[in-house]
Amino acid sequence: MELNKYIDHTVLKATTSPKDIIKLCNEAKEYNFYAVCVNSCYVLLAAKELKNSHVKVAAVVGFPLGANSCHTKVCEAAQCIKDGADEIDMVLNIGLLKAKLHKSVREEISAVKEAIGSRTLKVILETCYLTDDEVRIACQIAKRAGADFVKTSTGFGTDGATENVVKIMIYEVGDTLKIKASGGIKDTETAKKYIEMGVSRIGTSSGIEIVTSTKKDTDEHTY
């Protein structure tokens, strides 16, 4: 299992500096991660740093609360694509979902997808705030709205990915959408567990630790 090809190497802290983004991109190239995941203001810099590499740029939109207006999310997503993003990780409107305003949630996801065209759209559900039923409904809405992925968490909520929610997501969308597990994934064992369950991407700021400890384990088994 090439764990590095599952990883979106991530830095999204409020204190992130341009220097941090350059470091992130250099690490992503060195370890051949699938993508970097950055805040929208850093897409231009990340795209410049990753030019002529295979590493993709994923940008977060409506992050981390999902409470921006639909128009704001659409404009942010469109600007990210213009700046060089390959993928958009948008936070759905959690408050509207919990209020059962499902049509509004769906229309917002559809509008962002329309704005980014053929680029990959991941919808962050922020599952720590949702009941199991709400996770199911959110998956169904994302599917109907034309998303490409559903994603567990921002990493800024009260909890991250859990086996329970990943199982629900796989059951709801497993054959039609891909799944990204993120939030609290810091070691090889956890990353492998989710991939073996059927997850296509891992969002983590611990990508180097995850892949280097795998290599170490393999080296130890050689002797």
N, C-alpha and C positions, 0 to 999 in steps of 0.2 A: 504493500500500500504506500503510494507516494503522498504522504501527508501534506507536504508543502503545496501541492496542487489543489488542495481543498481550502487553503487558508487565505482569508482576506485580512491582511496585516493592518492593524487598526490603531489610529491615535485620534481621539475626539475630545480630549479634555479642553476645558475653557482656557487653560494656560498654555496651550500648544503654540509654539513659535515657528516661524519659517525654518529655523535651524532643525527643529524636531521633524518637520516634514521631509527635509532633505535627508536626514538620518533614516527615517522610515523608508523612503524610496530606495536608498542605497542598500538597506537590509533586505528589502523585497527583491531587489535584483540579485543580491548575493545568494539568497536562499531559494530563489526562483518561486516565490509565492504566486498565487493566482492573481491577486489584486492588492492594492492598498485601499483603505477606506478612510476618507478624510472629510472634514467639514467643507462646506461649499466655497468658503473664501480661499481655500488652498488648492482648489482643483487645477487652476492655471499653473501653479508652481509644481504640483505633483505630475501633471501631464508633461511639463517641460523636463523634469528630472527623469521621467521614465520613457522619454522619446527613444525610439530604436530598441526598446526592450519588449519582452512578451508580457510584462506585468500590466494589468489593466488598472484603471482608476475608477473606484466606486465613490460616489458622493452621497452624503446624507442630506435629506430634505425634510423640512418641518421638524427638525431635531432639537431637543429630545422629547418634547411634549406632544407633538402632533396637533397642537391647538391653533396653528396658524390658519388664516383663511385659505380657502381653496385656491383663490387667485394668486396668493403669495406663494403657495407650494408649486403651482404651475410655472410661475415666473422663475422661481429659484431652480427648479428642475431644468427648464429650458436654458437658463444661463450656465448651469453646470455642463450641459452637453456642448454648448458653444465654447466653453473653456477647455473642453477635452475629456470630459467624463465618459466612460464606456457604460457605466451602470449607475442606477439611482436606487438608494435605500431610503424609502419614504416612510415616515411614521403616520399610520392612519389616525383619524380623529377618534381617540379613545372615548371621549365624553359623548360624542354622537352615537357611537356604537352601543355604549351602555344605556343610552336613552332610547335605543331601538330605532334610531333614525337611519335605517339600513340603506335606503335609497340615496341619501346624502353622502354616506360613506362610500358607496359604490361609485357614485358620480364623480367624487373627488379623485378616487384611484384611476378611473377611466380618463379623466381630464389630464392627469399627470402622464399616464401612458401615451395618450395622444400627443402630448407635447414632446415626448422623447422618442417617439417612433419605434424603430426596430431595436433600440437599446434596451438592455435588461432592466426590468423594474422589480425590485424586491419590496414587499410591503411588511413593515415592522408592526407586529401586533401588540407588543409590550404585554406579554401574557401574564405577568405578575399581577396585573390589575383586572384580569378577566376570569370569569368562571369557565369551567370546561365547556359549557354550552356556548358561551360567548366566543371562545376560541374556535369552535366548530363553525359558528356563524361567520366569524371574521374570515376564516379560510374560504368558505363558500362565496362570500362577497368578493374577495380578492380574485378568485377563480373567474367569477362572472364578469368582473371588471377588466379582465385581460392582463393581469399581472403575470410575471414569469416565476416569481418566488414568493413564499411567505417566510418571514423571519421572526424568530422568537422575541428578541429583546433589543433595547438600545444599549444595555449595560449601565443605564443611569436610573433604572427603576428599583423597586425594593428586592427584586430577585431576577435571575437570568434564566437560561435554558434549564429545563428539567426533563427527565425521561417521560413523565406523564404528558406534558404538553407536546413534546416531539412525537409521541405515539399518536396523539389525537390528530396532529397536523398531517402526519403520514397517512393516517386512515382517511382523512378528508380529501387530501389533494395528491396523494402519493403517485398516481399515474399521470397526472395532468400538469402539476406545478412542481418546481423544485423547492427544497427547504434549506434555509440557512439557520443554523443554531449559533446563538451568540449570547454573551453575558455569563461571566464566571467560568469560562473554559480556559483553564490555565495549565493543564498537564496532558501528556500523551494519552494516558489511559482514557480520560474523559473524551478527548477528541475522537479517538478510535471508536469508542462506544457509540457515539452519535453517528459516525460514518457507517458503521456496521448496521445501525438501525435503518439507514436509508437517507441520511442527510447528504446534500451535495456540496455544501459550503460551511466553513467554520469561521465565524467572526471572532477575532481575539487580538489582544495586545501582547499575548504571550507566545506568539508563533515561533520565535527562535527557540525558546525553552522546549516547546512541544516537539519540534523537529530534531533538535540536537540531542534530546534525551532518547529519542527513538534510535538515532544513529549509535549512541553510546550502548543502548541495550543490544543492538545488533552486533556491535563490535565485541561485546562481552560474550555473546553466545557463540562467537567464532572460535573462541579459545577453549 
